[in-house]
Amino acid sequence: MTADSDRFENMQYRPCGISGLKLPAISLGCWFHFGDDDEVDISKLIFGAFDLGITHIDLANIYGPPPGAAERRAGPVIAQLPRDDVVVSTKGGLTMRPGPYGRGGTRKNLIESFDKSLARLGLDYVDIYYHHARDTATPIEETLGALDSIVTSGKALYAGISNYDGQSTKEVDDIRKDRGFHPPVVNQVQYSMIYRKIEDDLLPVVRKTGIGVVAYSPLARGMLAGKPVDAVFGDRAKDLGDKIDSLKKTVEGVEKVAAERGQSPGQMALAWTLRDPAVTTALIGASRLEQIEENVGALTNLEFATDELELIDAAYAAGAGTIDWGS
Ligand SMILES: NC(=O)c1ccc[n+]([C@@H]2O[C@H](COP(=O)([O-])OP(=O)(O)OC[C@H]3O[C@@H](n4cnc5c(N)ncnc54)[C@H](OP(=O)(O)O)[C@@H]3O)[C@@H](O)[C@H]2O)c1
């Protein structure tokens, strides 16, 4: 692959909290469409994204299906990129296989999972290695100690946490300072115009602790980019009943604001997620390169007028904000 020499020009690079590491404002995730039976041209997605300045590619050991497939398929494509100009992340901790050792934040699972991820990817190192979700059955010191050992080994350059709430993130910060562990530089969490739980919980904590936020599903799996809400949930839509109507209400409300701004709804959704400097990057998925191209167009208008923000808040309060999303 010959990388486009202009690729950095239209992308912004934002720091991960107080760390020196910068990520592109828009990053590419490899959860959907990277399974063994998927027909999407993943080389086209990854190379095309890279040429648009998207230097960050996100994976996890469980991404597939089957688990492991996404790392196995993406690794050889990533290997064709200039390795020192790309930030590759992967994760461990969610269920890879049955039994007591196939999941969790234990030293045993994380270190073994990490080695297997590297082997599947076929890379010498990853840039960020995440613990995928807090494991309350394992002392947090053990989890952080395992991440610290992995970073100390040099085979991951930075540690990350994912789906840690505000309180757990504060604990992480206290423990890593106390124990002198390498600090996790990012917390990867869900954040979009329909899922705003982090605003009152995590964001106040990361502003103090200096951990960057990687906002995943910023398009709400496509709902905020024109994909019909029912289509996103497929067969599960009928079980969700009124919740679907609430989501539709918010989507319709924000689409009106986007039309007034002259942005596509998806572009506005990404700009909105990035409006807070505590958010380092919006981590998108895509099935076609044209979607990524459109999404990068969000960066040409990141500013919001107060009345636009108020209308978006009102659309949330009238719809998605009324739903109990659980944990
Ligand atoms: N840490 C965690 O627990 C966690 C959890 C979830 C996700 N993630 C990460 O976040 C990444 C992104 O998640 P996501 O896929 O839910 O993100 P998303 O960006 O909210 O949704 C992506 C989907 O939106 C649609 N889309 C994207 N751009 C579009 C456009 N311009 N126009 C119309 N539709 C568009 C596509 O749907 P179609 O595919 O139907 O075309 C695409 O697959 C994952 O790959 C993963 O790396 C992490």
The ligand as an SDF file (V2000), in Angstrom:
LIG
                    3D

 48 52  0  0  0  0  0  0  0  0999 V2000
  -15.3340   -1.1530   24.1360 N   0  0  0  0  0  0  0  0  0  0  0  0
  -16.5140   -1.6440   23.8520 C   0  0  0  0  0  0  0  0  0  0  0  0
  -17.1600   -2.3130   24.6780 O   0  0  0  0  0  0  0  0  0  0  0  0
  -17.1070   -1.3760   22.4800 C   0  0  0  0  0  0  0  0  0  0  0  0
  -18.4650   -1.6190   22.2380 C   0  0  0  0  0  0  0  0  0  0  0  0
  -18.9800   -1.3110   20.9780 C   0  0  0  0  0  0  0  0  0  0  0  0
  -18.1310   -0.8100   19.9890 C   0  0  0  0  0  0  0  0  0  0  0  0
  -16.8050   -0.6300   20.2460 N   0  0  0  0  0  0  0  0  0  0  0  0
  -15.8770   -0.1280   19.2140 C   0  0  0  0  0  0  0  0  0  0  0  0
  -16.4810    0.9340   18.5150 O   0  0  0  0  0  0  0  0  0  0  0  0
  -16.4720    0.6450   17.1120 C   0  0  0  0  0  0  0  0  0  0  0  0
  -17.6260    1.3180   16.4540 C   0  0  0  0  0  0  0  0  0  0  0  0
  -18.8560    0.8400   16.9850 O   0  0  0  0  0  0  0  0  0  0  0  0
  -20.1950    0.9560   16.1200 P   0  0  0  0  0  0  0  0  0  0  0  0
  -20.0480    0.1340   14.8920 O   0  0  0  0  0  0  0  0  0  0  0  0
  -21.3110    0.7020   17.0450 O   0  0  0  0  0  0  0  0  0  0  0  0
  -20.1130    2.5260   15.7250 O   0  0  0  0  0  0  0  0  0  0  0  0
  -21.0660    3.5420   15.0200 P   0  0  0  0  0  0  0  0  0  0  0  0
  -20.1450    4.4540   14.2830 O   0  0  0  0  0  0  0  0  0  0  0  0
  -22.0100    4.1240   15.9960 O   0  0  0  0  0  0  0  0  0  0  0  0
  -21.9350    2.7110   13.9750 O   0  0  0  0  0  0  0  0  0  0  0  0
  -21.3360    2.1970   12.8140 C   0  0  0  0  0  0  0  0  0  0  0  0
  -22.3950    1.8240   11.7740 C   0  0  0  0  0  0  0  0  0  0  0  0
  -23.1040    2.9810   11.3590 O   0  0  0  0  0  0  0  0  0  0  0  0
  -23.3350    2.9270    9.9840 C   0  0  0  0  0  0  0  0  0  0  0  0
  -22.6840    4.0960    9.3620 N   0  0  0  0  0  0  0  0  0  0  0  0
  -21.4300    4.5740    9.5780 C   0  0  0  0  0  0  0  0  0  0  0  0
  -21.2130    5.6670    8.8410 N   0  0  0  0  0  0  0  0  0  0  0  0
  -22.3490    5.9010    8.1470 C   0  0  0  0  0  0  0  0  0  0  0  0
  -22.7330    6.8780    7.2220 C   0  0  0  0  0  0  0  0  0  0  0  0
  -21.9160    7.8860    6.8590 N   0  0  0  0  0  0  0  0  0  0  0  0
  -23.9890    6.8090    6.6770 N   0  0  0  0  0  0  0  0  0  0  0  0
  -24.8330    5.8100    7.0420 C   0  0  0  0  0  0  0  0  0  0  0  0
  -24.5250    4.8350    7.9230 N   0  0  0  0  0  0  0  0  0  0  0  0
  -23.2890    4.9020    8.4720 C   0  0  0  0  0  0  0  0  0  0  0  0
  -22.7620    1.6200    9.4520 C   0  0  0  0  0  0  0  0  0  0  0  0
  -23.8260    0.6770    9.4120 O   0  0  0  0  0  0  0  0  0  0  0  0
  -23.8000   -0.5200    8.3480 P   0  0  0  0  0  0  0  0  0  0  0  0
  -22.7400   -1.4300    8.8120 O   0  0  0  0  0  0  0  0  0  0  0  0
  -25.1850   -1.1050    8.4700 O   0  0  0  0  0  0  0  0  0  0  0  0
  -23.5190    0.0690    7.0120 O   0  0  0  0  0  0  0  0  0  0  0  0
  -21.7430    1.2760   10.5230 C   0  0  0  0  0  0  0  0  0  0  0  0
  -21.4890   -0.1050   10.6330 O   0  0  0  0  0  0  0  0  0  0  0  0
  -16.4680   -0.8830   17.0630 C   0  0  0  0  0  0  0  0  0  0  0  0
  -16.0160   -1.3790   15.8210 O   0  0  0  0  0  0  0  0  0  0  0  0
  -15.5120   -1.1890   18.1760 C   0  0  0  0  0  0  0  0  0  0  0  0
  -14.1770   -0.9800   17.7510 O   0  0  0  0  0  0  0  0  0  0  0  0
  -16.2970   -0.8810   21.4830 C   0  0  0  0  0  0  0  0  0  0  0  0
  1  2  1  0
  2  3  2  0
  2  4  1  0
  4  5  1  0
  4 48  2  0
  5  6  2  0
  6  7  1  0
  7  8  2  0
  8  9  1  0
  8 48  1  0
  9 10  1  0
  9 46  1  0
 10 11  1  0
 11 12  1  0
 11 44  1  0
 12 13  1  0
 13 14  1  0
 14 15  2  0
 14 16  1  0
 14 17  1  0
 17 18  1  0
 18 19  2  0
 18 20  1  0
 18 21  1  0
 21 22  1  0
 22 23  1  0
 23 24  1  0
 23 42  1  0
 24 25  1  0
 25 26  1  0
 25 36  1  0
 26 27  1  0
 26 35  1  0
 27 28  2  0
 28 29  1  0
 29 30  1  0
 29 35  2  0
 30 31  1  0
 30 32  2  0
 32 33  1  0
 33 34  2  0
 34 35  1  0
 36 37  1  0
 36 42  1  0
 37 38  1  0
 38 39  2  0
 38 40  1  0
 38 41  1  0
 42 43  1  0
 44 45  1  0
 44 46  1  0
 46 47  1  0
M  CHG  2   8   1  16  -1
M  END
$$$$
